[in-house]
Amino acid sequence: MSVRTGTSTLRASLERVVAQHGDRGFTFRDLLETGSAVHATPGELLDWLARGRAAGTIQELGFDRLGGEERGPLRYRADPTRPG
């Protein structure tokens, strides 16, 4: 993370996004909107998402279904079986 963003500020902001969206999941756009408020770069957000997925704390839910087809956006959520 960059010095201008502040690791703890970014982490706290992103954890709020995850909690607010619950089981429905969040999208990368949700992360971008939140990240812009703390001046995070898209790369920083992608790194956070990739680390969460690699650690198993973030699950990929798949794409939203529109008209019976998967059309997007891709959604993620916190793994409910993993603590905190």
DSSP file (Angstrom, degrees, kcal/mol; ACC not computed):
  #  RESIDUE AA STRUCTURE BP1 BP2  ACC     N-H-->O    O-->H-N    N-H-->O    O-->H-N    TCO  KAPPA ALPHA  PHI   PSI    X-CA   Y-CA   Z-CA
    1    1 A M              0   0    0      0, 0.0     6,-0.1     0, 0.0     2,-0.1   0.000 360.0 360.0 360.0 150.0    0.0    0.0    0.0
    2    2 A S     >  -     0   0    0      1,-0.1     4,-1.8     4,-0.1     3,-0.2  -0.416 360.0-120.3 -82.8 161.0    1.2    3.5   -0.6
    3    3 A V  T  4 S+     0   0    0      1,-0.2    -1,-0.1     2,-0.2     4,-0.0   0.881 111.4  57.4 -66.2 -38.5    2.0    6.0    2.1
    4    4 A R  T  4 S+     0   0    0      1,-0.2    -1,-0.2     2,-0.1    36,-0.1   0.810 108.7  45.9 -66.2 -28.7   -0.7    8.4    0.8
    5    5 A T  T  4 S-     0   0    0     -3,-0.2    -1,-0.2    34,-0.1    -2,-0.2   0.923  99.7-138.0 -79.0 -45.9   -3.5    5.9    1.1
    6    6 A G     X  -     0   0    0     -4,-1.8     4,-2.5     3,-0.1     5,-0.2   0.711   6.8-127.6  82.6 109.7   -2.7    4.5    4.5
    7    7 A T  H  > S+     0   0    0      1,-0.2     4,-2.8     2,-0.2     5,-0.2   0.898 106.2  46.1 -56.5 -47.7   -2.9    0.8    5.0
    8    8 A S  H  > S+     0   0    0      1,-0.2     4,-2.4     2,-0.2    -1,-0.2   0.879 112.8  50.2 -68.9 -36.0   -5.2    0.8    8.0
    9    9 A T  H  > S+     0   0    0      2,-0.2     4,-2.2     1,-0.2    -1,-0.2   0.931 114.2  44.6 -65.8 -45.4   -7.6    3.5    6.5
   10   10 A L  H  X S+     0   0    0     -4,-2.5     4,-2.6     2,-0.2     5,-0.2   0.938 114.0  49.5 -63.6 -47.6   -7.9    1.5    3.2
   11   11 A R  H  X S+     0   0    0     -4,-2.8     4,-2.5    -5,-0.2    -2,-0.2   0.923 112.1  48.0 -59.0 -45.7   -8.4   -1.8    5.0
   12   12 A A  H  X S+     0   0    0     -4,-2.4     4,-1.7    -5,-0.2    -1,-0.2   0.904 111.9  50.1 -62.8 -41.3  -11.1   -0.4    7.3
   13   13 A S  H  X S+     0   0    0     -4,-2.2     4,-1.5     1,-0.2    -2,-0.2   0.917 113.1  45.5 -63.2 -43.7  -12.9    1.2    4.4
   14   14 A L  H  X S+     0   0    0     -4,-2.6     4,-2.2     1,-0.2    -2,-0.2   0.867 109.1  55.0 -70.6 -36.2  -12.9   -2.0    2.4
   15   15 A E  H  X S+     0   0    0     -4,-2.5     4,-2.3    -5,-0.2    -1,-0.2   0.852 105.5  54.1 -64.5 -33.1  -14.0   -4.1    5.3
   16   16 A R  H  X S+     0   0    0     -4,-1.7     4,-2.8     2,-0.2    -1,-0.2   0.902 106.5  51.9 -65.6 -40.1  -17.0   -1.8    5.7
   17   17 A V  H  X S+     0   0    0     -4,-1.5     4,-1.8     2,-0.2    -2,-0.2   0.937 110.4  48.4 -59.7 -46.5  -17.9   -2.4    2.0
   18   18 A V  H  X S+     0   0    0     -4,-2.2     4,-1.2     1,-0.2    60,-0.2   0.933 114.4  45.4 -59.7 -47.6  -17.7   -6.2    2.6
   19   19 A A  H  < S+     0   0    0     -4,-2.3     3,-0.3     1,-0.2    -1,-0.2   0.898 110.8  53.2 -65.3 -41.1  -19.9   -5.9    5.8
   20   20 A Q  H  < S+     0   0    0     -4,-2.8    -1,-0.2     1,-0.2    -2,-0.2   0.841 111.9  44.6 -64.3 -33.8  -22.4   -3.6    4.2
   21   21 A H  H >X S+     0   0    0     -4,-1.8     3,-1.1    -5,-0.2     4,-1.0   0.642  86.2 172.5 -90.0 -15.0  -23.0   -5.9    1.2
   22   22 A G  G ><  -     0   0    0     -4,-1.2     3,-0.9    -3,-0.3    56,-0.2  -0.020  64.1 -11.3  49.6-139.8  -23.3   -9.1    3.3
   23   23 A D  G 34 S+     0   0    0      1,-0.3    -1,-0.2    54,-0.1    -2,-0.1   0.732 128.8  67.8 -68.7 -23.2  -24.3  -12.3    1.5
   24   24 A R  G <4 S-     0   0    0     -3,-1.1    -1,-0.3     1,-0.1    -2,-0.2   0.840 102.0-141.6 -64.9 -31.4  -25.4  -10.4   -1.6
   25   25 A G    <<  -     0   0    0     -4,-1.0     2,-0.3    -3,-0.9    52,-0.2  -0.051   3.5 -97.3  92.2 165.1  -21.7   -9.6   -2.2
   26   26 A F  B     -A   76   0A   0     50,-2.9    50,-2.4    -4,-0.1     2,-0.2  -0.778  26.1-136.8-118.4 162.2  -19.8   -6.6   -3.4
   27   27 A T     >  -     0   0    0     -2,-0.3     4,-1.6    48,-0.2    48,-0.1  -0.682  30.1-107.1-112.8 169.2  -18.4   -5.8   -6.8
   28   28 A F  H  > S+     0   0    0     46,-0.5     4,-2.6    -2,-0.2     5,-0.2   0.854 121.5  60.3 -64.3 -32.4  -15.1   -4.3   -7.9
   29   29 A R  H  > S+     0   0    0      2,-0.2     4,-2.6     1,-0.2    -1,-0.2   0.901 100.7  53.9 -60.8 -39.7  -17.0   -1.1   -8.7
   30   30 A D  H  > S+     0   0    0      1,-0.2     4,-1.9     2,-0.2    -1,-0.2   0.913 109.7  47.9 -58.7 -42.2  -18.0   -1.0   -5.0
   31   31 A L  H  X S+     0   0    0     -4,-1.6     4,-3.4     1,-0.2    -2,-0.2   0.910 110.3  51.8 -65.5 -41.6  -14.4   -1.2   -4.1
   32   32 A L  H  X S+     0   0    0     -4,-2.6     4,-2.2     2,-0.2    -2,-0.2   0.910 108.7  50.7 -61.1 -43.0  -13.4    1.5   -6.6
   33   33 A E  H  X S+     0   0    0     -4,-2.6     4,-0.7     2,-0.2    -1,-0.2   0.912 117.0  39.9 -62.8 -42.5  -16.1    3.9   -5.2
   34   34 A T  H >X S+     0   0    0     -4,-1.9     3,-0.8    -5,-0.2     4,-0.7   0.909 113.7  54.2 -71.9 -43.2  -14.9    3.4   -1.6
   35   35 A G  H ><>S+     0   0    0     -4,-3.4     5,-2.8     1,-0.2     3,-0.9   0.837  99.6  61.6 -61.5 -33.8  -11.2    3.4   -2.6
   36   36 A S  H ><5S+     0   0    0     -4,-2.2     3,-1.1     1,-0.2    -1,-0.2   0.838  96.4  60.6 -63.6 -30.8  -11.5    6.7   -4.4
   37   37 A A  H <<5S+     0   0    0     -3,-0.8    -1,-0.2    -4,-0.7    -2,-0.2   0.774 112.9  36.5 -67.1 -25.6  -12.5    8.3   -1.1
   38   38 A V  T <<5S-     0   0    0     -3,-0.9    -1,-0.3    -4,-0.7    -2,-0.2   0.181 117.2-111.2-111.7  15.4   -9.2    7.3    0.5
   39   39 A H  T < 5 +     0   0    0     -3,-1.1     2,-0.2     1,-0.2    -3,-0.2   0.822  58.7 163.3  61.7  35.8   -7.2    7.9   -2.7
   40   40 A A      < -     0   0    0     -5,-2.8    -1,-0.2    -8,-0.1    -2,-0.1  -0.590  34.7-126.2 -81.6 146.5   -6.4    4.2   -3.3
   41   41 A T     >  -     0   0    0     -2,-0.2     4,-1.8     1,-0.1     3,-0.3  -0.549  22.3-112.8 -86.0 157.7   -5.3    3.2   -6.8
   42   42 A P  H  > S+     0   0    0      0, 0.0     4,-2.7     0, 0.0     5,-0.2   0.870 119.3  57.7 -56.2 -35.5   -7.1    0.4   -8.7
   43   43 A G  H  > S+     0   0    0      1,-0.2     4,-2.4     2,-0.2     5,-0.1   0.887 103.7  50.8 -62.9 -39.3   -3.9   -1.7   -8.3
   44   44 A E  H  > S+     0   0    0     -3,-0.3     4,-2.1     2,-0.2    -1,-0.2   0.892 111.7  48.1 -64.4 -39.2   -4.1   -1.4   -4.5
   45   45 A L  H  X S+     0   0    0     -4,-1.8     4,-2.4     2,-0.2    -2,-0.2   0.912 111.3  49.6 -68.6 -42.2   -7.7   -2.5   -4.6
   46   46 A L  H  X S+     0   0    0     -4,-2.7     4,-2.9     2,-0.2     5,-0.2   0.902 109.9  52.0 -62.1 -40.7   -6.8   -5.4   -6.8
   47   47 A D  H  X S+     0   0    0     -4,-2.4     4,-2.6     2,-0.2     5,-0.2   0.925 109.9  48.7 -60.5 -44.8   -4.0   -6.4   -4.5
   48   48 A W  H  X S+     0   0    0     -4,-2.1     4,-2.2     1,-0.2    -2,-0.2   0.925 114.0  46.2 -61.0 -45.3   -6.4   -6.4   -1.5
   49   49 A L  H  X S+     0   0    0     -4,-2.4     4,-2.3     2,-0.2    -2,-0.2   0.918 113.2  48.9 -64.3 -44.4   -8.9   -8.5   -3.4
   50   50 A A  H  X S+     0   0    0     -4,-2.9     4,-2.6     1,-0.2    -2,-0.2   0.900 111.0  49.9 -64.0 -41.3   -6.3  -11.0   -4.6
   51   51 A R  H  X S+     0   0    0     -4,-2.6     4,-2.2    -5,-0.2     6,-0.2   0.910 111.1  49.7 -64.3 -41.0   -4.8  -11.4   -1.1
   52   52 A G  H  X>S+     0   0    0     -4,-2.2     5,-1.9    -5,-0.2     6,-1.6   0.902 112.7  46.4 -63.9 -41.1   -8.2  -12.0    0.3
   53   53 A R  H ><5S+     0   0    0     -4,-2.3     3,-0.5     4,-0.2    -2,-0.2   0.914 112.8  49.6 -67.5 -42.0   -9.0  -14.6   -2.3
   54   54 A A  H 3<5S+     0   0    0     -4,-2.6    -2,-0.2     1,-0.2    -1,-0.2   0.865 112.5  47.8 -65.1 -35.7   -5.7  -16.3   -1.9
   55   55 A A  H 3<5S-     0   0    0     -4,-2.2    -1,-0.2    -5,-0.2    -2,-0.2   0.617 112.9-120.1 -79.8 -12.7   -6.1  -16.4    1.9
   56   56 A G  T <<5S+     0   0    0     -4,-0.8    -3,-0.2    -3,-0.5    -4,-0.1   0.603  85.3 111.6  84.2  10.8   -9.6  -17.8    1.6
   57   57 A T  S   <S+     0   0    0     -5,-1.9    22,-2.3    -6,-0.2     2,-0.4   0.649  72.9  53.4 -90.7 -15.7  -11.3  -14.9    3.4
   58   58 A I  E    S-B   78   0A   0     -6,-1.6     2,-0.4    20,-0.3    20,-0.2  -0.980  73.0-159.0-119.8 130.2  -13.0  -13.6    0.2
   59   59 A Q  E     -B   77   0A   0     18,-3.5    18,-2.0    -2,-0.4     2,-0.5  -0.844  17.1-128.6-106.9 143.4  -15.2  -15.8   -1.9
   60   60 A E  E     -B   76   0A   0     -2,-0.4    16,-0.3    16,-0.2     3,-0.1  -0.804  20.3-173.0 -86.3 128.1  -16.1  -15.3   -5.5
   61   61 A L  E     -     0   0A   0     14,-3.1     2,-0.2    -2,-0.5    15,-0.2   0.616  36.8-121.4 -95.8 -15.6  -19.9  -15.6   -5.9
   62   62 A G  E     -B   75   0A   0     13,-1.0    13,-2.6     2,-0.0    -1,-0.3  -0.519  44.7 -38.6 100.6-174.4  -20.1  -15.4   -9.7
   63   63 A F  E     -B   74   0A   0     11,-0.2    11,-0.2    -2,-0.2     2,-0.1  -0.514  61.0-100.8 -87.9 153.1  -21.8  -13.0  -12.0
   64   64 A D  E     -     0   0A   0      9,-1.2     7,-2.3    -2,-0.2     8,-1.5  -0.426  38.1-124.9 -62.8 145.7  -25.2  -11.5  -11.5
   65   65 A R  E     -B   70   0A   0      5,-0.2     2,-0.5     6,-0.2     5,-0.2  -0.873  30.1-179.8 -99.4 125.0  -27.9  -13.2  -13.6
   66   66 A L  E >  S-B   69   0A   0      3,-3.2     3,-1.4    -2,-0.6    -2,-0.0  -0.985  72.8  -9.8-125.8 120.1  -29.9  -10.9  -15.9
   67   67 A G  T 3  S-     0   0    0     -2,-0.5    -1,-0.1     1,-0.3     3,-0.1   0.840 130.2 -55.3  62.4  33.0  -32.6  -12.4  -18.0
   68   68 A G  T 3  S+     0   0    0      1,-0.2     2,-0.3    -3,-0.0    -1,-0.3   0.436 120.7  99.3  81.2  -1.2  -31.5  -15.9  -17.1
   69   69 A E  E <  S- B   0  66A   0     -3,-1.4    -3,-3.2    -5,-0.0     2,-0.7  -0.887  80.7-111.4-119.3 150.2  -27.9  -15.3  -18.3
   70   70 A E  E     + B   0  65A   0     -2,-0.3    -5,-0.2    -5,-0.2    -6,-0.1  -0.695  50.9 151.7 -76.9 116.2  -24.7  -14.5  -16.4
   71   71 A R  E     -     0   0A   0     -7,-2.3    -1,-0.2    -2,-0.7    -6,-0.2   0.500  40.7-151.9-126.0 -10.5  -24.0  -10.9  -17.5
   72   72 A G  E    S-     0   0A   0     -8,-1.5    -1,-0.3     1,-0.3     2,-0.1  -0.381  70.7-174.9 108.1 171.8  -22.2   -9.4  -14.6
   73   73 A P  E     -     0   0A   0      0, 0.0    -9,-1.2     0, 0.0    -1,-0.3   0.607  55.8-126.0 -79.6 163.3  -20.9   -7.8  -12.5
   74   74 A L  E     - B   0  63A   0    -11,-0.2   -46,-0.5    -2,-0.1     2,-0.3  -0.536  30.5-152.3 -70.0 133.8  -18.8  -10.4  -10.8
   75   75 A R  E     - B   0  62A   0    -13,-2.6   -14,-3.1    -2,-0.2   -13,-1.0  -0.819  14.7-173.9-115.2 152.6  -19.6  -10.5   -7.0
   76   76 A Y  E     -AB  26  60A   0    -50,-2.4   -50,-2.9    -2,-0.3     2,-0.3  -0.898   2.7-177.5-133.5 161.4  -17.5  -11.4   -4.0
   77   77 A R  E     - B   0  59A   0    -18,-2.0   -18,-3.5    -2,-0.3     2,-0.2  -0.975  38.0 -86.3-152.4 166.2  -18.2  -11.8   -0.3
   78   78 A A  E     - B   0  58A   0     -2,-0.3   -20,-0.3   -20,-0.2   -21,-0.1  -0.553  52.8-105.5 -70.5 139.7  -16.5  -12.5    2.9
   79   79 A D    >   -     0   0    0    -22,-2.3     3,-1.6    -2,-0.2    -1,-0.1  -0.567  27.0-152.4 -67.6 115.6  -16.3  -16.3    3.6
   80   80 A P  T 3  S+     0   0    0      0, 0.0    -1,-0.2     0, 0.0   -23,-0.0   0.663  91.6  58.9 -67.3 -14.6  -18.9  -16.8    6.3
   81   81 A T  T 3  S+     0   0    0      2,-0.1    -2,-0.1   -24,-0.0   -24,-0.1   0.545  92.7  80.7 -89.8  -7.3  -17.0  -19.9    7.6
   82   82 A R  S <  S-     0   0    0     -3,-1.6     2,-0.1   -25,-0.1   -26,-0.0  -0.840  84.5-116.1-103.2 134.9  -13.8  -17.9    8.3
   83   83 A P              0   0    0      0, 0.0    -4,-0.1     0, 0.0    -2,-0.1  -0.368 360.0 360.0 -68.8 147.0  -13.5  -15.8   11.5
   84   84 A G              0   0    0     -2,-0.1   -27,-0.0     0, 0.0    -2,-0.0   0.348 360.0 360.0  33.3 360.0  -13.1  -12.0   11.3
